Each structure stands twice: as C-alpha cells, then as structure tokens.
Amino acid sequence: MDAWTVGTFLFLWTSVVCAQADSNAAHAELRAKAVTQVVLGILSYARWPVEPAQLRLCLVGPTEYADDLLKGSTQSTGRPVVVRRL
C-alpha cells in the first residue's frame, strides 16, 4: 500500500468513528429526555391529599439517564419538580 491509500483509509475510518460517537451521544440525549417525560408523566398521574406547590424527587444509587431530570423540570401543569441526588 502506498501512503495515499493508507491516508485515505485512515481518514475514512476516523470519519466513521466520529460519526458513530456523535450518533451515540445524540441517542443518549434522546433517551434521557424520554426518561424525563415518563417520570414527569408518572408524577402528574399521582394524586396528593394536599397538592404541594412543588414536588421533590430524590434519586438514590447510580442512574444512567437522569441527567435531564437533574437539570430541574416542570410538569405540564406548571408545577416545578425539584430533583436531588442523595
């Protein structure tokens, strides 16, 4: 193989690896947003004896897709959800 062929191969291989990394990051972000929507949906379905002004959600243990939740969220009703990792 000559240097041009090796260089072309390395360029193409690097492009594929970088594209896959971007795709994985985008997939993880979409998954985190989906998890947030499911959790907020479950919380909005719950009924409380006295409606709190804000909900507090505590996370315990390792979480894979909770980063979006930890940013702070608001339910569709406008009630804030305060999330804390213990």
DRENBATOR-499327 format. One record per atom (N, C-alpha, C): atom name; x, y, z. Coordinates in steps of 0.001 Angstrom, whole numbers, plus 500000, padded with zeros to 6 digits. Example, Ala and Ser with C-alpha at 12.3 -4.5 7.8 and 13.67 -1.06 7.14 Angstrom:
BEGIN
<vogu atom="N" px="513190" py="494310" pz="507800"/>
<vogu atom="CA" px="512300" py="495500" pz="507800"/>
<vogu atom="C" px="513200" py="496700" pz="507800"/>
<vogu atom="N" px="512850" py="497750" pz="507080"/>
<vogu atom="CA" px="513670" py="498940" pz="507140"/>
<vogu atom="C" px="512900" py="500030" pz="507870"/>
END
This chain:
BEGIN
<vogu atom="N" px="500837" py="498822" pz="500000"/>
<vogu atom="CA" px="500000" py="500000" pz="500000"/>
<vogu atom="C" px="500880" py="501239" pz="500000"/>
<vogu atom="N" px="500427" py="502203" pz="499248"/>
<vogu atom="CA" px="501180" py="503450" pz="499250"/>
<vogu atom="C" px="500636" py="504387" pz="500327"/>
<vogu atom="N" px="501318" py="505461" pz="500557"/>
<vogu atom="CA" px="500965" py="506385" pz="501641"/>
<vogu atom="C" px="499595" py="507020" pz="501406"/>
<vogu atom="N" px="499254" py="507295" pz="500139"/>
<vogu atom="CA" px="497961" py="507915" pz="499832"/>
<vogu atom="C" px="496816" py="506977" pz="500198"/>
<vogu atom="N" px="496939" py="505700" pz="499903"/>
<vogu atom="CA" px="495896" py="504725" pz="500217"/>
<vogu atom="C" px="495724" py="504594" pz="501725"/>
<vogu atom="N" px="496827" py="504517" pz="502438"/>
<vogu atom="CA" px="496762" py="504419" pz="503896"/>
<vogu atom="C" px="496136" py="505688" pz="504476"/>
<vogu atom="N" px="496540" py="506830" pz="503976"/>
<vogu atom="CA" px="495981" py="508098" pz="504453"/>
<vogu atom="C" px="494483" py="508190" pz="504196"/>
<vogu atom="N" px="494049" py="507769" pz="503014"/>
<vogu atom="CA" px="492624" py="507779" pz="502682"/>
<vogu atom="C" px="491857" py="506840" pz="503599"/>
<vogu atom="N" px="492408" py="505654" pz="503822"/>
<vogu atom="CA" px="491754" py="504684" pz="504705"/>
<vogu atom="C" px="491610" py="505250" pz="506114"/>
<vogu atom="N" px="492677" py="505841" pz="506644"/>
<vogu atom="CA" px="492627" py="506404" pz="507996"/>
<vogu atom="C" px="491622" py="507546" pz="508093"/>
<vogu atom="N" px="491559" py="508370" pz="507054"/>
<vogu atom="CA" px="490598" py="509474" pz="507045"/>
<vogu atom="C" px="489168" py="508941" pz="507069"/>
<vogu atom="N" px="488872" py="507967" pz="506224"/>
<vogu atom="CA" px="487521" py="507399" pz="506177"/>
<vogu atom="C" px="487175" py="506694" pz="507477"/>
<vogu atom="N" px="488115" py="505951" pz="508024"/>
<vogu atom="CA" px="487869" py="505228" pz="509274"/>
<vogu atom="C" px="487598" py="506205" pz="510408"/>
<vogu atom="N" px="488386" py="507286" pz="510479"/>
<vogu atom="CA" px="488191" py="508302" pz="511510"/>
<vogu atom="C" px="486828" py="508965" pz="511358"/>
<vogu atom="N" px="486416" py="509226" pz="510130"/>
<vogu atom="CA" px="485107" py="509838" pz="509887"/>
<vogu atom="C" px="483983" py="508950" pz="510389"/>
<vogu atom="N" px="484087" py="507655" pz="510148"/>
<vogu atom="CA" px="483057" py="506713" pz="510594"/>
<vogu atom="C" px="483016" py="506649" pz="512116"/>
<vogu atom="N" px="484166" py="506583" pz="512752"/>
<vogu atom="CA" px="484226" py="506511" pz="514216"/>
<vogu atom="C" px="483639" py="507776" pz="514837"/>
<vogu atom="N" px="483976" py="508938" pz="514304"/>
<vogu atom="CA" px="483447" py="510197" pz="514842"/>
<vogu atom="C" px="481940" py="510292" pz="514641"/>
<vogu atom="N" px="481459" py="509868" pz="513482"/>
<vogu atom="CA" px="480016" py="509896" pz="513221"/>
<vogu atom="C" px="479278" py="508975" pz="514183"/>
<vogu atom="N" px="479850" py="507827" pz="514470"/>
<vogu atom="CA" px="479219" py="506890" pz="515397"/>
<vogu atom="C" px="479198" py="507471" pz="516810"/>
<vogu atom="N" px="480253" py="508138" pz="517215"/>
<vogu atom="CA" px="480294" py="508750" pz="518545"/>
<vogu atom="C" px="479228" py="509834" pz="518665"/>
<vogu atom="N" px="479071" py="510655" pz="517610"/>
<vogu atom="CA" px="478027" py="511686" pz="517611"/>
<vogu atom="C" px="476653" py="511049" pz="517688"/>
<vogu atom="N" px="476460" py="509958" pz="516975"/>
<vogu atom="CA" px="475179" py="509255" pz="516979"/>
<vogu atom="C" px="474874" py="508689" pz="518359"/>
<vogu atom="N" px="475873" py="508116" pz="519022"/>
<vogu atom="CA" px="475684" py="507572" pz="520370"/>
<vogu atom="C" px="475334" py="508676" pz="521363"/>
<vogu atom="N" px="475984" py="509817" pz="521243"/>
<vogu atom="CA" px="475696" py="510935" pz="522144"/>
<vogu atom="C" px="474278" py="511450" pz="521920"/>
<vogu atom="N" px="473875" py="511552" pz="520660"/>
<vogu atom="CA" px="472516" py="512007" pz="520354"/>
<vogu atom="C" px="471487" py="511010" pz="520872"/>
<vogu atom="N" px="471780" py="509726" pz="520733"/>
<vogu atom="CA" px="470869" py="508687" pz="521223"/>
<vogu atom="C" px="470730" py="508759" pz="522741"/>
<vogu atom="N" px="471823" py="508964" pz="523442"/>
<vogu atom="CA" px="471783" py="509062" pz="524905"/>
<vogu atom="C" px="470978" py="510281" pz="525342"/>
<vogu atom="N" px="471123" py="511385" pz="524622"/>
<vogu atom="CA" px="470366" py="512587" pz="524966"/>
<vogu atom="C" px="468869" py="512378" pz="524734"/>
<vogu atom="N" px="468519" py="511736" pz="523623"/>
<vogu atom="CA" px="467107" py="511436" pz="523362"/>
<vogu atom="C" px="466544" py="510502" pz="524422"/>
<vogu atom="N" px="467329" py="509525" pz="524826"/>
<vogu atom="CA" px="466887" py="508576" pz="525852"/>
<vogu atom="C" px="466662" py="509299" pz="527183"/>
<vogu atom="N" px="467564" py="510212" pz="527537"/>
<vogu atom="CA" px="467423" py="510967" pz="528787"/>
<vogu atom="C" px="466155" py="511811" pz="528768"/>
<vogu atom="N" px="465857" py="512436" pz="527627"/>
<vogu atom="CA" px="464639" py="513241" pz="527521"/>
<vogu atom="C" px="463396" py="512365" pz="527609"/>
<vogu atom="N" px="463444" py="511177" pz="527013"/>
<vogu atom="CA" px="462307" py="510255" pz="527089"/>
<vogu atom="C" px="462079" py="509791" pz="528523"/>
<vogu atom="N" px="463151" py="509485" pz="529235"/>
<vogu atom="CA" px="463036" py="509062" pz="530638"/>
<vogu atom="C" px="462434" py="510195" pz="531468"/>
<vogu atom="N" px="462867" py="511418" pz="531229"/>
<vogu atom="CA" px="462319" py="512571" pz="531947"/>
<vogu atom="C" px="460820" py="512684" pz="531715"/>
<vogu atom="N" px="460392" py="512530" pz="530464"/>
<vogu atom="CA" px="458962" py="512629" pz="530162"/>
<vogu atom="C" px="458157" py="511535" pz="530851"/>
<vogu atom="N" px="458690" py="510322" pz="530903"/>
<vogu atom="CA" px="457989" py="509219" pz="531577"/>
<vogu atom="C" px="457868" py="509503" pz="533070"/>
<vogu atom="N" px="458951" py="509927" pz="533693"/>
<vogu atom="CA" px="458924" py="510208" pz="535136"/>
<vogu atom="C" px="457956" py="511348" pz="535433"/>
<vogu atom="N" px="458005" py="512415" pz="534646"/>
<vogu atom="CA" px="457087" py="513531" pz="534865"/>
<vogu atom="C" px="455640" py="513101" pz="534647"/>
<vogu atom="N" px="455417" py="512206" pz="533693"/>
<vogu atom="CA" px="454073" py="511689" pz="533460"/>
<vogu atom="C" px="453558" py="510894" pz="534647"/>
<vogu atom="N" px="454411" py="510067" pz="535218"/>
<vogu atom="CA" px="454024" py="509284" pz="536406"/>
<vogu atom="C" px="453711" py="510225" pz="537568"/>
<vogu atom="N" px="454544" py="511237" pz="537762"/>
<vogu atom="CA" px="454309" py="512192" pz="538849"/>
<vogu atom="C" px="453015" py="512977" pz="538638"/>
<vogu atom="N" px="452692" py="513305" pz="537400"/>
<vogu atom="CA" px="451458" py="514060" pz="537151"/>
<vogu atom="C" px="450222" py="513186" pz="537339"/>
<vogu atom="N" px="450371" py="511885" pz="537203"/>
<vogu atom="CA" px="449255" py="510956" pz="537403"/>
<vogu atom="C" px="448953" py="510771" pz="538888"/>
<vogu atom="N" px="449952" py="510918" pz="539738"/>
<vogu atom="CA" px="449773" py="510724" pz="541184"/>
<vogu atom="C" px="448857" py="511807" pz="541749"/>
<vogu atom="N" px="448039" py="511420" pz="542709"/>
<vogu atom="CA" px="447146" py="512363" pz="543395"/>
<vogu atom="C" px="447593" py="512494" pz="544838"/>
<vogu atom="N" px="447634" py="513717" pz="545320"/>
<vogu atom="CA" px="448122" py="514009" pz="546653"/>
<vogu atom="C" px="446965" py="514513" pz="547511"/>
<vogu atom="N" px="446952" py="514171" pz="548815"/>
<vogu atom="CA" px="445890" py="514672" pz="549701"/>
<vogu atom="C" px="445842" py="516204" pz="549699"/>
<vogu atom="N" px="447008" py="516813" pz="549719"/>
<vogu atom="CA" px="447135" py="518268" pz="549596"/>
<vogu atom="C" px="448140" py="518507" pz="548477"/>
<vogu atom="N" px="447711" py="519244" pz="547454"/>
<vogu atom="CA" px="448597" py="519486" pz="546315"/>
<vogu atom="C" px="449778" py="520362" pz="546742"/>
<vogu atom="N" px="450999" py="519862" pz="546635"/>
<vogu atom="CA" px="452169" py="520674" pz="547007"/>
<vogu atom="C" px="452464" py="521729" pz="545933"/>
<vogu atom="N" px="453080" py="522809" pz="546356"/>
<vogu atom="CA" px="453459" py="523859" pz="545408"/>
<vogu atom="C" px="454541" py="523359" pz="544454"/>
<vogu atom="N" px="455396" py="522495" pz="544956"/>
<vogu atom="CA" px="456430" py="521869" pz="544125"/>
<vogu atom="C" px="456615" py="520434" pz="544588"/>
<vogu atom="N" px="457040" py="519595" pz="543664"/>
<vogu atom="CA" px="457323" py="518203" pz="544006"/>
<vogu atom="C" px="458811" py="518041" pz="544214"/>
<vogu atom="N" px="459180" py="517171" pz="545141"/>
<vogu atom="CA" px="460587" py="516858" pz="545385"/>
<vogu atom="C" px="460814" py="515405" pz="545009"/>
<vogu atom="N" px="461793" py="515176" pz="544170"/>
<vogu atom="CA" px="462147" py="513837" pz="543723"/>
<vogu atom="C" px="463599" py="513590" pz="544104"/>
<vogu atom="N" px="463845" py="512516" pz="544835"/>
<vogu atom="CA" px="465208" py="512167" pz="545241"/>
<vogu atom="C" px="465666" py="510947" pz="544463"/>
<vogu atom="N" px="466871" py="510998" pz="543944"/>
<vogu atom="CA" px="467461" py="509877" pz="543219"/>
<vogu atom="C" px="468489" py="509209" pz="544116"/>
<vogu atom="N" px="468408" py="507901" pz="544191"/>
<vogu atom="CA" px="469328" py="507130" pz="545017"/>
<vogu atom="C" px="470015" py="506108" pz="544122"/>
<vogu atom="N" px="471311" py="505987" pz="544279"/>
<vogu atom="CA" px="472053" py="504994" pz="543516"/>
<vogu atom="C" px="472448" py="505512" pz="542146"/>
<vogu atom="N" px="473147" py="504674" pz="541406"/>
<vogu atom="CA" px="473601" py="505080" pz="540076"/>
<vogu atom="C" px="472424" py="505169" pz="539105"/>
<vogu atom="N" px="472439" py="506187" pz="538277"/>
<vogu atom="CA" px="471401" py="506369" pz="537270"/>
<vogu atom="C" px="472066" py="506590" pz="535924"/>
<vogu atom="N" px="471491" py="506012" pz="534903"/>
<vogu atom="CA" px="472100" py="506113" pz="533584"/>
<vogu atom="C" px="471552" py="507283" pz="532771"/>
<vogu atom="N" px="470265" py="507572" pz="532911"/>
<vogu atom="CA" px="469645" py="508589" pz="532061"/>
<vogu atom="C" px="468957" py="509687" pz="532860"/>
<vogu atom="N" px="469457" py="510027" pz="534032"/>
<vogu atom="CA" px="468791" py="511005" pz="534891"/>
<vogu atom="C" px="469340" py="512421" pz="534739"/>
<vogu atom="N" px="470321" py="512625" pz="533898"/>
<vogu atom="CA" px="470928" py="513955" pz="533778"/>
<vogu atom="C" px="469901" py="515018" pz="533412"/>
<vogu atom="N" px="468978" py="514685" pz="532524"/>
<vogu atom="CA" px="467962" py="515645" pz="532110"/>
<vogu atom="C" px="467030" py="515985" pz="533277"/>
<vogu atom="N" px="466715" py="514997" pz="534094"/>
<vogu atom="CA" px="465879" py="515237" pz="535276"/>
<vogu atom="C" px="466580" py="516146" pz="536274"/>
<vogu atom="N" px="467877" py="515946" pz="536452"/>
<vogu atom="CA" px="468638" py="516712" pz="537444"/>
<vogu atom="C" px="468749" py="518193" pz="537089"/>
<vogu atom="N" px="468493" py="518542" pz="535846"/>
<vogu atom="CA" px="468540" py="519945" pz="535434"/>
<vogu atom="C" px="467372" py="520733" pz="536012"/>
<vogu atom="N" px="466377" py="520019" pz="536510"/>
<vogu atom="CA" px="465169" py="520670" pz="537008"/>
<vogu atom="C" px="464105" py="520627" pz="535933"/>
<vogu atom="N" px="462910" py="520314" pz="536324"/>
<vogu atom="CA" px="461842" py="520143" pz="535355"/>
<vogu atom="C" px="460567" py="520790" pz="535867"/>
<vogu atom="N" px="459638" py="520946" pz="534968"/>
<vogu atom="CA" px="458323" py="521462" pz="535307"/>
<vogu atom="C" px="457288" py="520532" pz="534698"/>
<vogu atom="N" px="456272" py="520194" pz="535475"/>
<vogu atom="CA" px="455200" py="519359" pz="534959"/>
<vogu atom="C" px="454366" py="520154" pz="533964"/>
<vogu atom="N" px="453535" py="519457" pz="533210"/>
<vogu atom="CA" px="452689" py="520133" pz="532228"/>
<vogu atom="C" px="451719" py="521098" pz="532906"/>
<vogu atom="N" px="451428" py="520885" pz="534184"/>
<vogu atom="CA" px="450553" py="521783" pz="534944"/>
<vogu atom="C" px="451282" py="523053" pz="535369"/>
<vogu atom="N" px="452587" py="523090" pz="535187"/>
<vogu atom="CA" px="453387" py="524243" pz="535578"/>
<vogu atom="C" px="454043" py="524094" pz="536940"/>
<vogu atom="N" px="453735" py="522993" pz="537631"/>
<vogu atom="CA" px="454320" py="522770" pz="538957"/>
<vogu atom="C" px="455784" py="522360" pz="538798"/>
<vogu atom="N" px="456693" py="523035" pz="539498"/>
<vogu atom="CA" px="458108" py="522659" pz="539401"/>
<vogu atom="C" px="458392" py="521341" pz="540120"/>
<vogu atom="N" px="459360" py="520617" pz="539584"/>
<vogu atom="CA" px="459831" py="519372" pz="540192"/>
<vogu atom="C" px="461299" py="519585" pz="540535"/>
<vogu atom="N" px="461601" py="519552" pz="541815"/>
<vogu atom="CA" px="462973" py="519727" pz="542289"/>
<vogu atom="C" px="463575" py="518337" pz="542443"/>
<vogu atom="N" px="464678" py="518092" pz="541766"/>
<vogu atom="CA" px="465304" py="516768" pz="541772"/>
<vogu atom="C" px="466652" py="516873" pz="542460"/>
<vogu atom="N" px="466909" py="515929" pz="543348"/>
<vogu atom="CA" px="468166" py="515908" pz="544098"/>
<vogu atom="C" px="468717" py="514495" pz="544138"/>
<vogu atom="N" px="470006" py="514376" pz="543982"/>
<vogu atom="CA" px="470675" py="513079" pz="544104"/>
<vogu atom="C" px="471132" py="512919" pz="545548"/>
<vogu atom="N" px="470794" py="511785" pz="546144"/>
<vogu atom="CA" px="471201" py="511519" pz="547527"/>
<vogu atom="C" px="472468" py="510703" pz="547561"/>
END
